[in-house]
């Protein structure tokens, strides 16, 4: 998608602080962190939101979760705990229309986050 911020980050057109990358997934630090560790994990292929995940392409979710587990270990938050958030569509708070997951940790998280 040409005007998508996360697609531009994936292409290297917009700078980011990468923490993980493979052929299908990119993870980078959130520019407005809500916790000491706040990383966005995105598929490199554009999906507007999680409603575009079907039986045919659901394997990307598995790969994202495995990447999140690896990143959590590398960031030192796997043992104490972390939160994974996916906002789907505007009323849920999705501000960038590209499927993404927030990985948050590094402190005790309250009931309200993202």
GIURSUL-V708601 format. One record per pair of residues at least 4 apart in sequence whose C-alpha atoms are under 6 Angstrom apart, sorted by sequence separation. I is the first residue (numbers start at 1). J is the second residue. D is the distance in whole Angstrom. If there is no record, write none. Layout:
BEGIN
i:j:d
I:J:D
I:J:D
END
This chain:
BEGIN
i:j:d
9:13:6
21:25:6
53:57:6
54:58:6
68:72:6
71:75:6
77:81:6
88:92:6
90:94:5
8:13:5
9:14:5
21:26:5
33:38:5
53:58:6
72:77:5
73:78:5
87:92:5
89:94:5
8:14:6
20:26:6
72:78:5
87:93:6
88:94:6
20:27:5
87:94:5
19:27:6
30:38:6
18:27:6
19:28:5
30:39:5
18:28:4
29:39:4
17:28:5
28:39:5
17:29:6
28:40:5
27:40:5
27:41:4
26:41:6
86:101:5
26:42:5
85:101:5
25:42:6
85:102:5
25:43:4
84:102:5
24:43:6
25:44:5
84:103:5
24:44:5
83:103:6
83:104:5
82:104:6
82:105:5
77:106:6
49:88:6
48:97:5
49:98:6
48:98:4
49:99:4
47:98:5
48:99:6
47:99:5
42:100:5
41:100:6
41:101:5
40:101:6
40:102:5
39:102:6
39:103:5
38:103:6
38:104:5
37:104:5
37:105:5
35:104:6
37:106:6
36:106:5
END
